[in-house]
């Protein structure tokens, strides 16, 4: 059996759609997971042919499990993960069990925000940063007159904006540093300046060293209580001088990291006449991204990414780019979800491509401190950027979460 092994998945979004795409490509699908909910809800993963509960994601343990699959008659064509923190281990195992190879060292650097900063520090895309092992020592080395607020305090292994805090003063820095240090248990945190300017997300794939910028989205950012992306507007015309500069920057960044095959997304901000790389991740964005790209370009990005791992040429032909806007919904008060209204009405509104609501009745909803606190989205299509955005906003505002305060 020609087999693709997946390491972890979310229940929805890009990672789940990758499982479905793999089955549609005709492969035997194996999922290795520690997630107890996935195990207990096994019947809901109809595209997965064999689900294995694992107790560890170490190379040694996963190697044993994959060798067991080989003894069962599975021909391992690819080992992949579309989940943060597992892309490098999946790539390492992919190199071990399949015929083509992925640059694991590049992926490991991308998975660590501090290593990424170090890697880019002498390039035109660098952002000033300062590691902090001990806050008191750092404050002595960085006099008051040298500090400019606001700054961002980050964990090197943060994902989904969970461990990124915008700091406005010294008191806040002391408080958030202590809190984040205990939470993430990292020896070193780091800070970097707040950079003004428009921010873009680029979805790209690389096949045999050739970089393709599949889609670019301008991001709308919610700034309180944390910086969370809540809106994405597809950039239809990539031929303008400004967008060509962004495409060129993406190609240069990929070349710096040395990734020859795979997929990545980067968030990049234009400020002071230069492109500043905010972050880079060696995978497609999660959440609605695959559907956003599909609506915008007609390309099933997770499917084409899988083909790269299978050493097949991806089909990235775009006949027409469409104006697409995606809006996420967050809550402005915390509490237990009692009911949801408006989803059906929103899905029937003009131009709406997809409506997705994540939480079920009884879920405790939180304020938007991370991307995981985005609870619904609407993808809308229009004849212009403004029309697509207006349709998405009207539809998302139709959806209401009825919350009982705790």
N, C-alpha and C positions, 0 to 999 in steps of 0.2 A: 504493500500500500504506500503510495506516495504521500508523505505526511508533512504537515507544517505544525510545529510545536509553538504554542503561545505561552509566554510567562505573564500571568495575571491579565485581568481585563476589568473595566468598569461595566456596570450593567447597561449603560447607554453611552452614546457619543462615539467618537472616532475609534476607540479601541474595540468596542463591541461591533461596530460596522466592519472592522477589519476581519473579525471572525466570520461574519456573514459573507464578505467578499471572498475569503479564502475557500469557503465551502462552494461558492458559486464557480470558482476556478477549477473545482473538481478534486480537491485534496481532502485527505483524511485529517480531521482537525483534533488536536490534542491540546487541552488547557491544563497547565500546572498552576495551582492556586492555593494560597493559604486562607482565602476568604471563606469564612464559615457560612455566610449567607449564600454565596454561590453554590456551595456544596448542598445546603439544605433546599435550595431552589433549583436544583439540577434540571428539573423538567422544563424550566423556562429557557434554557440554553439549547434550543433544538438544533442549532447549527454545529454544536460541539459533539463530536462522536465519542470522545473519551475524556473524562475529566478526572484529574488526579489531585488528591489533596496532598500538599507538601508541607513539611514543618520548617523548611529552611530554603533560602534562596542563594545559598553559597554555591560556588562552582562545583565543589566536590559532591554535594548532595544532588544537585540537578543533573550532573553527569551520570550518576548512578541511575536516576530515573529514566533518562533518555536511552541509556544502554539497555535498560529493561524493555523499552519500546522496540528497540532494534531486534531484540530476541523474540519479540512477539510478531515480527515480520514487517515492522514499519521502516520504510525507506525515508530517512530524514532529509527532506529537501530544503528546509529552512527552520531556524529557531529565531523567533522575533518577539518583541514586546513593544506595545504602543503606550506604555505606562511610565511615568517619571520614575527614575531610580533603577529601573530594570532594563533599560535599553543597552547599557554597556555589558551586563552579564549575559543578556540574550545574544549580543553580537559576538562575545567571546565564545559562547557555545556554538553559535552558528558557524564560526570559523573552524571549530573542532569537528563538527559533524556534517558539514555540507561542502560543496566543491568551490564556491566563490568566497571571497573574504571581505570583511569590513574593517576599517581602521578603528580598532577599539580604543587606542590611546586618544585619538581625537574626540571620541564620544565621551570618554571619562573626563576630559577637560571641560567639555560643554556641560556636563552634568554638575560641575562645581563652579559656582559663580565667582569665587575668589581666584581659582585657577584660570578661569576665562579672562578675568581682569589682568592677571599676570601675563598671560599669553599675548594679550593685545596691547600691552602698555607702551610699546614703541611703534605703534601703528597710528594711522590717521583716524582710526575709529575708537581710540581709547577714551575712557572716562576716568578722571582722577579718582583715586580710591585710597583708603588708608586702613590696613588691618589693625584690629584691636585684640591683643591677648589679655591685657590688663587695663581697665579703664582709667584708673588713677595715673598709671605711668603714661598712658596715651595723652591724658589731659596736660601733664607736665611738658610733654614733648610738643604739644600743639597749643600754644598760648592763646588766651582769650581773643586777642586782636586778630588772630589768624582764622578764627572760626566764623563761618558764614552760615546762617540758618535760612531756610530749612536744609536738612541733610537726610539721607536715607540710611537707616541701620538695617543690615541684612545678615542673614545666615548664608553661608556658602552653599548649603544644600536645600534652600527654600524652594518650594514648588507652589504654583497657583497663588502667589502673593501671600501665602500664609505667614511667612516669617520675614516680611519686609515692612518696616515701620518708618513713617515720615516723622522726623524729629524737629521740633520748633524751638527748643531751648535746652539749657544744660540740665535742668531738673528733670525734664522729660527723658533726656538721654540716659541719665543715671537709672531712672526707674525702668525704662524699656530694655536697657542693656542687661540689668539683673534678671528681668523676667525672661528675656529671650535666651540668655545663657542657660538658665535652668531648664527651659523648655526643650531646646534643641541639643543640649549637651555637646556643643562644639567648643574646642579650645579657642578657636579664633573666629570672631565676627569681623565685619568690616563696615565702613561707612563710605558714602560717596555723595557728591553734591546733587541737589535738585537741578535738573536741566530743563529749561523752558523750551517750548517749541512743539510742533505737531509730531505725533508718534504714529508709526506705521508697523504693521505686522506683515511679514513676507513668508509665504509658504513656498518652499523650494524642494526640488529633488535633484539628485546627482547620480548619473549613470555613466560609468567608465570615465569619470572626470569631467563630464559635460554638465554644467549647471543650468537648470531650467527654473525660472521664477514663474510658478504656476499661477499664483494669485497674490495680490497686494490689497490690504485693507487698512484704511485710516481708522484709528481707534478713538472712541469717546471714553473718557476716564472719569469715574466718580471719585472725588477726592476725600470724602468724609464718610465713615470714620477712617477708612484706609483707601489707598489708591487701587481701585478695582476697575477693570475694563467692563463696560456695560453696553457698548455699541461698536459695531463694525460696519464700515461702509466700503463696498468693493470699488476699487479704483479701476475704471473701465479702460481708460486711455493710458497705456504704459509707454507711449511713444513721445510724450512731452520731454523736454530737456530735463526737467526736475525728476521725473520718474526714471528716465534713462540713467541718471546719476545714482538713483537708488538701486536699480538693477545692477549697475556696475559695482557699486559698493558691496552688494550681496555676493557677487562673483568673487570679488577680492577677498572677502571674509572667508568664504568657503575654501579658497586657495590657501589662505593662511593656516587654516586648521588641517588642511590636507585630507579632507574627506573625499574619497573617490566614488563611493557608492552609498546610497541611502537617502534619507529625507531629513529635513530640518525646518525649523521656523525661527525667525529672529524678530525681535522688537527693536526698532531703531528710531531714533529721534533726531530731527533736523534742528540744529541750534548753532548760532554764530557761524553760519556758512559752512558747517561741516556735519557729517553724519556721525552720530554717537550711538554705538551699540549698547542698548540697555540690557538685553540678555539674548542668549541663543540656546536652543534646545534641539537635540538630535532626533526629532520625531515630528510628526504632524501635531498641531495643536489639538487639545482635547475638546470636549463639549460639542458644540454644533459645527465645528470647523469643516468636517468632511462634507456635511450637507450644504454649508455655505459655499464651498468651492464647487460642489456639484451644481448648485443653483446658478452660480456666477459664470462658470466656464463649461459645464457639461462633463467635467473630469471627475471620476471617482478616485480621489487621491489615495485613499488607503489601498485600493485595488492596484493602482499603478506602483505604489511603494512596495507592495508584496511582490510584484513582478520583478522589481529590481533585485530583491533578495533571492529570487528564483533564477537570476541571471537572464531575465527576459527583458527585451527592450520595452520601456513604458510607452503607452500611447498618450501623448500629451497634446494632441491636435485640438485646437480651440477654433471652432467655426465662428462663434460670436460671443463676445463678453456682454454680460447683462448687468444692469444696475440692480444691486442687491444690498439691502440693509438688514442687519440682525440686531435686535434689541433684547437684552436680558432684563429680568425682573428681580429686584431685591425688595426687602421689607424695611420699613422705618420703625418697626417696633417688634420686640421679641415675644414669643408665646407659642402656644400649641395650636396647630392648624385644625380648625373645626370643619371647614368646607371650602371648596373652590368653586367659583362661578365665572362664567364668561368664556370658558375654553372653547366650547362648541361654536359660540357666536364669533369669536375671534378667528377660528379656522375657516369660516365661511366669508370673511370679509375680502373685498377685492384686492388682488395682488398678493395675498398671503400664500406663501409657499409651504411653510411648515410651522406648526405650533407644538411646543413640547413643554410639559409641566412635570417636574421631578417629584415633589413631595406628595405623600399620601396623608389622609386624615390621621391625626394623632401625632404627626411629626412636629418636633420642636424646631421652630424657625429662628434663625439668628440674624443679627445685624451683619452687614457685608464686610466682614473682616478678612475674607479670602474669596477666591474665585468659587470655592465650594459653597459659598452662601448666595449664589445666584440660583434662583429656584424655578425659573421658566424662561423660555425665549420664543421670539417670533422672528421668522425669516420672511421678508417681503420683497417683491420684485416690482419695479416701476419703470416708467419711460425716461426717468431722470433720477439723479442721485437724491434730489429733494423729495420726489414723489415716493420713491422706495422707502425713504426714512419716515415720511409722514404716515404711510400705510402701516409700517411696523409699529410706530408709536401708538397709533389709534388702536391697533389690535392688542398690543401688550397692556394698554391701559384698560381694556375691556375685561381682562382677567383679574379677578380679585381674590385675594387670600383673606379669609375670615378667621381671625386669630383671637384666641382667648389668652389674655395676659396671664403670665405666671405669678 
